[in-house]
């Protein structure tokens, strides 16, 4: 089953990316709400789950901005209040592509096995989010205390192995 999308030009004020516009019908087209095996599709499930749980804010990667527009169509169809959205740039490798296996093993478990303390990684995260200008080690609690969505960068953070060696 596919959801017939709206032809309306939608405007979304994203908390990080600012004002975004898109026509779901023209730019994305109809999308699956129920698969052939009867299981619900991603967009359908996310909207109903967010509504049922009272979600008011969604923070995710900017590669999913199109999903926000599909979800707005569904929120309207269900006559539900949509959450506010914030889409952050992805962490990329030096090649500018989304950080993935091709850039080496960057799993947290691997970094931990290499002796990298959690506080060091949190400090790097703080630097990447604009909370600190340098990546001094810090706790997650300290990171949260300094978090401000307005400080989040609009450009991707480029991960390089040498960042963990500083």
Buried (B, 14 or more C-beta within 10 A) or exposed (E): EEBEBBEBEBEBEBBBBEEBEBBBBEEBEBBBBEEEEEEBBBBBEBBBEBBEEEBEEBBEEBEBBBBBBBBBBBBEBEEBEBBBBBBBBBBBBEEEEBBEEEBEEBEEEEBEEEEBEBBBBBBBBBBBBBBBEEBBBBEEEBBEEEEEEEEBEEEBBBBEEEBBEE
